[in-house]
Amino acid sequence: MKRVIHPIEQESFRRLRARLDTSGLPPLTRAVVERVVHSSADLEYATDLVMDEAELEHAHTALHAGAPVVADVEMVAAGITRRETVCRLREARSGSGLTRSAHAVRLAYEEVGPGAVWVIGCAPTALEELLTLDASPALVIGLPVGFVGAAESKAALRESGLPAVSNVSEKGGSAVAAAALNALLYHPASTEEIL
C-alpha cells in the first residue's frame, strides 16, 4: 500500500536535508537517521546513532515478511503506525529484583519467541532483560532514555553482538525508537513500491 506523505512532512524533510547532508549514507541507514532526526529535531543523532546497513537489510526483510514487533511501552507502540505490536507492560508486575519493564520483556518473549524486532525506547531495564534472554532477534532498536542506565544498557547491547540500532548518549525515548522502526516499515519492500 502506497503511503501518502503530508505536505508538512515533505517540507520538514526538505528543511532537514538542507541542514544535514545524508546523501552519502546507505539507504536504510539514511532512512533511520533521517526519521530519527525528523522525530526529534535533533541533528546530533546523525553522529550519535550506531547501526549496520547489513543488519538493517536483514531486519527490513524480516519486517516485510511479517516478523513480530515488540514495544517496551505503550508510547512506543502508539508511535508505530504501520504494524500491530506486542506490548505486555499492562500485564507485567515488578518484584524480587525485577522491574515491571523487565517482566514485560519476559512476557513478550514468551508470546513471540525468537526472530522478533524489539523496539525499546523507554526503560533501560527492559533492554538489560532482553540481553539476558536467548531471543535471537531480527533487530533490537535499543534507544532508552535517561541518566541512570540508558547509556550503559545501549553499550551492553552493542557489545552483545546482536543486530541493533542504538546510540551512544543518554538521549533516546519513545518517539525516536518508534521513528527508527517506522523508517524500516516505510522503506519500500521492493523497487517496484514507490513511496
BELPEDA-V283723 format. One record per pair of residues at least 4 apart in sequence whose ideal C-beta (glycine too) atoms are under 6 Angstrom apart, sorted by the first residue. I is the first residue (numbers start at 1). GAP is how many residues later the second one is. Records with the same first field share a line. If there is no record, write none. Layout:
I: GAP + GAP
//
This chain:
3: 192
5: 4 + 5
16: 4 + 21 + 22
20: 23 + 26
22: 8 + 11 + 12
25: 4 + 5
26: 27
28: 25 + 28 + 32
29: 22 + 24
30: 4
31: 152 + 156
32: 148 + 151
33: 13 + 16
34: 4
35: 144 + 147 + 148
36: 9 + 140 + 143 + 144
37: 6 + 8
39: 136 + 137 + 140
40: 136
44: 4
45: 4
48: 119 + 120 + 121
49: 118
50: 116
51: 114
55: 108
56: 4
59: 58 + 79 + 80
60: 124
62: 5 + 76
63: 4 + 54 + 121
64: 125
67: 48 + 49 + 50 + 71
68: 18 + 44 + 48
69: 14 + 16 + 48
70: 16 + 38 + 42 + 46 + 48
71: 5 + 6 + 14 + 16 + 48
72: 4 + 29 + 48 + 50 + 51 + 54
73: 16 + 49
74: 4 + 13
75: 99
76: 43 + 45 + 98 + 101 + 102
77: 8 + 10
79: 99
80: 5 + 98 + 101
82: 103
86: 22 + 25 + 26
88: 4 + 16 + 19 + 20
89: 15
91: 16
92: 8 + 11 + 12 + 15
93: 10
94: 5 + 6
98: 4 + 5
99: 26
101: 22 + 24 + 25
102: 23 + 27
105: 21 + 24 + 25
109: 24 + 26
112: 4
114: 22
115: 23
116: 21
117: 21 + 22
118: 12 + 19 + 22
119: 22 + 58 + 62
120: 6 + 7 + 22 + 24
121: 22 + 52 + 53 + 56
122: 22 + 52
123: 21
124: 20 + 25 + 26 + 29
127: 15 + 17 + 26
128: 25
131: 25 + 29
139: 24
140: 22 + 24
141: 24 + 36 + 39 + 40
142: 12 + 15 + 22 + 24
143: 29 + 33 + 34
144: 6 + 28
145: 5 + 27 + 28
146: 4
147: 23
149: 4
150: 20
151: 19
154: 12
157: 7 + 9
158: 8
165: 15
172: 4
182: 4
188: 5 + 7
189: 4
//
